[in-house]
Amino acid sequence: MPILPSNFLPTIPFRNGHFNTMYRPLFMKGSVNYDRERLYTWDNDFIDLDFSKVGSKTLAVLIHGLEGSSSSSYITATIKHLNDKYLDAVCLNLRGCSGEDNNLLATYHSGKTEDVNFVINHILDKYNYDNIVIIGFSLGGNLTLKYIGEKGTDLPSEIKGGIACSVPIDIASAEKEMDKLKNKLYMEVFFKTMKNKILEKAHKHPEFQLDKDKLFKATKFKHLEHLYTVPVFGFESPEDYWQKASSKPYISAINKPTLLINAKDDTFLSKECYPKEEAKNSENFFLEITKYGGHCGFMSSFKPSENTWLEERIARFINRNINIDMP
């Protein structure tokens, strides 16, 4: 599909990518009255699903980003908007992100679509939805695109399409961006929770021989991948993980209407994360590159009522391109 034009034009303060990135989590906090379902997995673990239902035959499955959860502001805002459009919604809390540590040493990573597949199959078995749309943000967006592309023609017929926002589809180059000084504050925030979680895992699973000195000194994602992701998930190296987990190679296999929204001023993303050629050569993959928006921000102004561009864009794509009716 051609690259889609974008009409997102925020007021002047929100044309700064860092300002837009930070404004949503700091000032747009929201909550949803969820009904939680604990789903027990094939490997003696659990995944918590948080539902918000309005009695629809369409379900939006949302997947949060790195160290996010169903309480992340972009998740709650999207779920509220979709509920208002008479769509049911559920947030897949990735392992260890639902407020309770998961049982296993392994949690989640950018390409672990086994859990997405397990949750989708559970929903298809237990519930009676005619339509399912998968919506992912950042890391969750990578999982969304990778899952839909991996499945290709084997994607369940109930899944009608997907939407991904602010996605580092090429992990190797995106991590190089994250290592730069411009992202130092974000890295400190991520590392505070990630290091604590890895320490807790080492305490609960003493067979995991963690080099704590290296953990304390870690300043890059690659350092954590050496210490945790590679040995725990069986990758050969961080480079092997980047290659196998990235969604970019799977985009050409997407065969249901799927939209990627990435902002030009997203400081987390490299130039490789704007797949223009893939969009031009696909019948089902849509790409919208906004000039502004930051990372999972897309805020327009200081008026909360005017900060619904992303949620409205998601709903419009579901309605017009995935062809699901809504009020």
C-alpha positions in Angstrom: 0.0 0.0 0.0 1.2 3.6 -0.5 2.5 5.4 2.5 -0.4 7.1 4.1 -0.4 10.9 4.5 -0.8 12.1 8.1 -2.9 15.0 9.5 -1.3 15.0 13.0 -0.3 18.6 13.7 0.0 19.4 17.5 0.4 22.7 19.1 4.0 24.1 19.3 5.1 22.7 22.7 4.1 19.2 21.5 6.3 19.5 18.4 9.2 18.6 20.6 9.6 14.8 20.5 10.9 14.5 24.1 8.1 16.7 25.4 5.5 14.7 23.6 7.0 11.4 24.8 7.0 12.4 28.5 3.7 14.3 28.6 1.4 11.3 28.2 2.7 9.1 31.1 3.2 12.1 33.4 -0.1 14.0 32.8 -2.5 11.7 31.0 -2.9 9.0 33.6 -6.1 7.1 33.4 -7.7 3.9 34.7 -10.0 1.2 33.5 -12.2 -1.1 35.5 -10.8 -4.4 34.4 -11.9 -7.9 34.9 -8.8 -10.0 35.2 -8.4 -13.5 33.9 -5.4 -15.5 34.9 -4.4 -17.8 32.0 -2.2 -20.7 33.0 0.4 -21.6 30.4 1.8 -24.8 28.9 5.1 -24.3 30.8 3.7 -24.0 34.3 3.5 -20.2 34.3 0.7 -17.7 34.0 -0.3 -14.7 31.9 -2.8 -12.1 33.2 -5.4 -10.8 30.8 -7.3 -7.6 31.7 -10.7 -7.3 30.0 -13.0 -4.3 29.5 -16.1 -5.5 27.8 -19.2 -3.7 26.4 -20.9 -6.7 24.8 -19.4 -6.5 21.4 -18.7 -9.2 18.9 -15.3 -7.5 18.2 -12.4 -7.8 20.5 -9.3 -5.6 20.4 -6.2 -7.3 21.9 -3.7 -4.7 23.2 -0.1 -5.4 23.9 2.0 -2.9 25.9 5.6 -1.9 25.5 8.8 -2.5 27.5 8.0 -2.6 31.3 4.5 -1.4 30.6 1.2 -3.0 31.6 -2.6 -2.7 31.4 -2.3 0.5 33.5 0.0 2.2 31.0 -1.6 5.5 29.9 -1.6 4.7 26.1 -3.3 1.4 26.9 -6.0 2.8 29.2 -6.7 5.7 26.8 -7.1 3.3 23.8 -9.3 0.9 25.7 -11.6 3.7 26.8 -11.9 5.0 23.3 -12.6 1.6 21.8 -15.2 0.8 24.5 -16.9 4.1 23.6 -16.9 2.8 20.0 -18.6 -0.3 21.3 -15.6 -2.7 21.0 -14.5 -5.1 23.7 -10.9 -4.9 24.7 -8.3 -6.9 26.6 -4.7 -6.1 27.5 -2.2 -8.9 27.4 0.1 -8.2 30.3 3.4 -9.7 29.3 4.9 -12.1 31.9 6.0 -10.3 35.0 4.3 -7.1 34.1 0.9 -7.5 35.7 1.9 -6.5 39.2 3.0 -10.0 40.2 6.2 -11.8 39.2 5.7 -14.8 37.0 6.8 -18.2 38.1 9.7 -18.9 35.7 13.1 -17.4 35.3 12.1 -16.4 31.7 9.8 -13.4 31.3 9.3 -11.9 27.9 11.3 -10.3 25.1 10.7 -8.3 21.9 10.1 -11.3 19.7 8.4 -13.8 22.0 5.3 -14.4 19.9 4.6 -17.8 21.5 2.7 -16.0 24.3 0.7 -14.0 21.8 -0.2 -17.1 19.9 -1.2 -18.9 23.2 -3.4 -16.0 24.2 -5.1 -15.7 20.8 -5.8 -19.5 20.8 -7.2 -19.3 24.3 -9.6 -16.4 23.3 -10.7 -18.3 20.2 -11.4 -21.4 22.3 -13.2 -19.7 25.2 -14.9 -16.8 23.7 -17.2 -16.2 20.7 -15.8 -13.2 18.9 -16.4 -12.7 15.2 -13.6 -10.2 14.9 -10.2 -9.8 16.6 -7.9 -6.8 16.0 -4.4 -6.8 17.6 -3.0 -3.5 18.7 0.6 -3.1 20.0 2.7 -0.3 21.3 6.5 -0.2 21.0 7.8 -3.7 22.0 4.2 -4.8 21.9 3.9 -3.4 18.4 7.0 -5.5 17.4 5.2 -8.6 18.7 2.0 -7.6 16.8 3.8 -7.2 13.4 6.0 -10.3 13.9 3.0 -12.5 14.9 0.8 -11.4 12.0 3.7 -11.8 9.6 4.8 -15.1 11.0 1.4 -16.6 10.7 0.9 -15.3 7.2 -1.9 -17.3 5.5 -2.3 -19.4 8.7 -3.5 -16.5 10.7 -6.9 -17.4 12.3 -9.8 -16.1 10.2 -11.2 -14.2 13.2 -8.2 -11.9 13.2 -9.1 -9.2 10.8 -6.0 -7.0 11.1 -3.6 -5.1 13.3 -2.2 -1.8 14.3 1.3 -1.0 15.7 2.5 2.3 17.1 6.0 3.6 17.8 7.7 0.3 16.9 11.5 -0.4 16.8 11.0 -3.0 14.0 14.8 -3.3 13.5 16.1 -3.9 17.0 19.8 -3.8 16.2 19.8 -0.3 14.8 17.2 0.9 17.3 19.4 -0.1 20.2 22.2 2.0 18.8 19.8 4.9 18.9 18.9 4.1 22.5 22.5 4.1 23.4 22.9 7.8 22.4 23.0 10.6 24.9 19.6 11.9 23.8 18.0 8.9 25.4 20.0 8.7 28.6 17.0 9.7 30.8 14.8 7.0 29.3 17.4 4.4 29.7 17.8 5.2 33.4 14.0 4.8 33.9 14.0 1.4 32.0 17.1 0.1 33.8 15.8 0.9 37.2 13.0 -1.6 36.9 14.7 -4.0 34.6 17.8 -4.4 36.8 15.6 -4.9 39.9 13.6 -7.6 38.1 16.7 -9.5 37.0 18.1 -9.3 40.6 14.8 -10.7 41.9 14.9 -13.5 39.4 18.5 -14.4 40.4 17.3 -14.5 44.0 14.3 -16.7 43.3 16.3 -19.0 40.9 19.7 -19.5 42.4 20.7 -21.8 39.5 20.8 -18.7 37.4 24.4 -17.6 37.8 24.1 -13.8 37.5 27.2 -11.6 37.5 25.8 -8.9 39.8 28.8 -6.6 39.3 28.2 -6.5 35.6 24.5 -5.9 36.1 25.1 -2.9 38.3 27.5 -1.5 35.8 25.3 -2.1 32.8 24.4 1.0 30.8 23.1 -0.5 27.5 20.4 -3.0 26.5 23.2 -5.1 25.0 24.7 -5.5 28.5 21.4 -6.8 29.9 21.0 -9.1 26.9 24.4 -10.6 27.5 23.5 -11.2 31.2 19.9 -12.3 30.9 18.2 -12.5 27.5 20.8 -14.5 25.7 21.4 -17.2 28.3 17.8 -17.5 29.6 16.1 -17.6 26.2 18.8 -19.6 24.4 20.1 -17.1 21.9 23.7 -17.3 20.7 24.4 -13.6 21.2 22.7 -10.2 21.4 23.1 -10.0 17.6 21.4 -13.3 17.2 18.5 -12.1 19.4 18.2 -8.8 17.4 18.0 -10.7 14.1 15.5 -13.3 15.3 13.3 -10.9 17.4 12.9 -8.1 14.9 9.6 -7.8 13.1 10.9 -6.1 10.0 11.7 -9.3 8.1 8.1 -10.5 8.6 6.3 -7.4 7.2 6.3 -8.7 3.6 4.3 -11.7 4.8 1.5 -9.7 6.4 -1.8 -10.5 4.6 -4.4 -8.7 6.7 -4.8 -4.9 6.8 -2.1 -3.8 9.3 -1.1 -0.2 10.1 2.3 1.0 11.5 2.4 4.5 12.9 5.9 5.8 13.6 6.8 9.5 14.3 9.8 11.1 12.7 10.8 12.7 16.0 10.7 9.4 17.9 14.2 9.4 19.4 14.0 5.6 20.0 13.9 4.8 16.3 16.5 4.5 13.7 16.0 5.2 10.0 15.7 1.4 9.5 12.4 1.6 11.5 10.5 3.4 8.7 9.8 0.6 6.2 8.8 2.6 3.2 9.7 0.1 0.6 7.9 -2.7 2.4 4.8 -0.5 2.5 5.0 0.3 -1.2 5.4 -3.3 -2.1 2.6 -4.7 0.1 -1.2 -4.9 -0.5 -1.9 -5.2 3.2 0.8 -3.2 5.1 0.1 0.5 5.7 2.7 2.9 6.9 1.9 6.3 8.4 4.9 8.5 9.4 3.9 11.5 11.4 6.2 14.5 11.6 5.6 14.8 15.4 4.5 12.5 18.2 7.5 11.3 20.0 7.4 7.7 21.4 3.9 6.5 22.2 3.0 10.2 22.7 1.0 11.8 19.9 -0.3 14.5 22.2 -1.8 17.6 20.6 -2.3 20.2 23.3 -2.7 20.9 27.0 -6.4 20.3 26.7 -7.2 16.7 27.5 -10.2 16.7 25.2 -7.9 17.4 22.3 -5.4 14.6 23.0 -7.3 11.8 21.3 -5.6 11.8 17.9 -3.9 8.4 18.2 -7.0 6.7 19.6 -9.2 8.2 16.9 -6.6 7.1 14.3 -6.7 3.6 15.6 -10.5 3.5 15.5 -10.6 5.0 12.0 -8.3 2.3 10.6 -10.4 -0.4 12.2 -13.5 1.0 10.7 -12.3 2.0 7.2 -9.5 -0.4 6.4 -10.2 -3.4 8.5 -13.9 -2.9 7.7 -15.4 -3.4 11.2 -18.5 -1.3 11.8 -18.7 0.9 14.9 -20.8 3.8 16.0 
